[in-house]
Amino acid sequence: MADPSTYRPAPGSIPTQPGVYRFRDARRRVIYVGKAKNLRARLSSYFQDIAALHPRTATMVTTAASVEWTVVDTEVEALQLEYSWIKEYDPRFNVKYRDDKSYPWLAVTVGEEFPRVMVGRGAKRKGTRYFGPYSHAWAIRETVDQLLRVFPMRSCSNGVFKRSQQIGRPCLLGYIDKCAAPCVGRVDAAEHRRIVDDFCAFMGGQTNAFVKRVEREMYAASEALDFERAARLRDDLGALQRALEKQTVVLGDGTDADVIALAEDPLEVAVQIFHVRGGRIRGQRGWVADRTDDSDTAELVEVFLQQLYAGESGDGVPREVLVPAVSADPGHREALEAWLTELRGSRVSVRVPQRGDKRSLQQTVERNAKQALALHKTKRASDLTTRSRALEEIQAALELPEAPLRIECFDISNLQGTEVVGSMVVFEDGLPRKGEYRRFVVRGVDGQNDVASMHEVITRRFRRLLDERADIPEIGATSGEGPALVDPDTGQPRKFAYAPGLVVVDGGAPQVAAAQRALDELGIDDIAVCGLAKKLEEVWLPGQEDPVILPRSSEALYLLQRVRDEAHRFAITHHRNRRSKTMVESVLDDVPGLGEVRRRTLLRHFGSLRKLRAATVEEIAEVPGIGPRTARAIADAVARAPGRGQTVRVNTATGEVEEG
């Protein structure tokens, strides 16, 4: 591991102009490429105290052994050179978006004498015009099948085309009028090219002109008493309408735009894009990338746009790109727009939609991105081999005697020191065991003291373990599942009778020390403890000054993060439920003559505090046990209560109060 001070450039040697820089490792391999408006200011930020750097950035600068740079004239040139180098060197520390699946394209080989329409996947080729991508290949084929009635262009392979030329007889599509049959000379190259151009224009969004043209020709044929031609044009018009129905209008102004949204977590980022042409969604695509540094959303968007549009030209770049965030530096945004404008050949704007249809559409894209990230994580977590590797990596990193098949994670949640709760989630074989989840209400501890709260929760959990094991003397504290672990009175598993292979706490060194102290006080010395700090994703062990840094892409870190996030979610849910219950009780506590039973009956009848507020005195008085005078007092109490936007529901099966 290199010391950055050993290769830091001499003071004053770094220029202040725009440029692109490369970090190389000891073997001269490029490991990171970046650009800067001011090279000196940007590079100097890498050579500050290591402790002040983001851990991923610190890993990069300690892996590197040298840095070099190239000065350019403008930020646009820096943008272009940066992408060229990233593509050439494939640096390990740069964010690289990869398709979350292979998307099909509708391709037209315009570079051939007789262009062909087909469905394709993979990288784009020169001399071919692409539409999409689409979610499903069958959707493209259905659309093409409809449009070939109106635009009878060639869709056969080169082999079929040449064979038809040799035998002088077209294929089936030529006989059913879904191909103009240029293979046998029914149309020449110029006429076939005109059909192809019309097809591409229709797919490119110029739909109204074709629909109106077919309508005019249909009416003209009808007036000329050419009913056979009019019927054929009527069917063509129906085919156009069915093709258009598959593409919903989302932007009424006929905008050409790419709408982009991100879903992020500390380790990964998912990107979704909707391609909108002529106000209609023409395609959708998704990417997933590992996060390699501390880039914010605007920087992630900029890297994505570079990868998406590099090599594109003309219609491949829309007039408008709607993104979730842009750089606070106007120069970065202007350089990005100038680069895209150069690719397109006309003005391109990059902006964040604030309201209206465009904002609503981006929110839809954002929901798709979140679902894509969740699906990606689910697929990753459901793989048995991956889970096994994660447990083995945890065992090796924490130097455990065996893989932790049962992991318990604890988290503390509070609201400004009030309603302190703890959560315990259980993962077995890398999967959540939700039936084993437990909640704790923490009392008698300063709500701001998470360390003391963690100590109490760990103490209570493992004291229960010892209490339940006291009835089973022949089984040790870390024994596996067996008949004795079932309560003989109820036949149900003992709630706290299973000992974990690893205890994970949400927090850093103080929380880990508190958990270890609780176990020591109980005399338990065979259960490992670690902590996962949210901000830097560091793994802390008891009694160690420095954390364990797991590789960013390791399955071990991914599993620990998932366990920690689940504990946090479970704690927050419990805390919100308790807070809402307290709020309901505080609203109705001062109503004379209204006890606990009638409060429950009241909320069960109306279902939510919002509906109770909207009810009249007469409607409240209809609840069994509530008289007119009490109903008036209830109406006055809920009308005075704050938090009118909050909904509180009662689970009629359990009586639990839940916040909506």
Secondary structure, 3 states (H helix, E strand, C coil): CCCHHHCCCCCCCCCCCCEEEEEECCCCCEEEEEEECCHHHHHHHHHCCHHHCCHHHHHHHHHCCEEEEEECCCHHHHHHHHHHHHHHHCCCCCCCCEECCCCCEEEECCCCCCCEEEEECCCCCCCCEEECCCCCHHHHHHHHHHHCCCCCCECCCHHHHHHHHHHCCCCHHHHCCCCCCHHHCCCCHHHHHHHHHHHHHHHCCCCHHHHHHHHHHHHHHHHCCCHHHHHHHHHHHHHHHHHHHCCCECCCCCCCEEEEEEEECCCEEEEEEEEEECCEEEEEEEEEEECCCCCCHHHHHHHHHHHHHCCCCHHHCCCEEECCCCCCCHHHHHHHHHHHHHHHCCCCEEECCCCHHHHHHHHHHHHHHHHHHHHHHHHHHHCHHHHHHHHHHHHHHHCCCCCCCEEEEEEEEEECCEEEEEEEEEEECCEECHHHCEEEECCCCCCCCHHHHHHHHHHHHHHHHHHHHHCCCCCCCCCCCCHHHECCCCCCECCCCCCCCEEEEECCHHHHHHHHHHHHHCCCCCCEEEEECCCCCCEECCCCCCCECCCCCCHHHHHHHHHHHHHHHHHHHHHHHHHHHHHHHHHHCCCCCCCHHHHHHHHHHHCEHHHHHHCCHHHHHCCCCCCHHHHHHHHHHHHHCCCCCCCEEECCCCCCEEEC
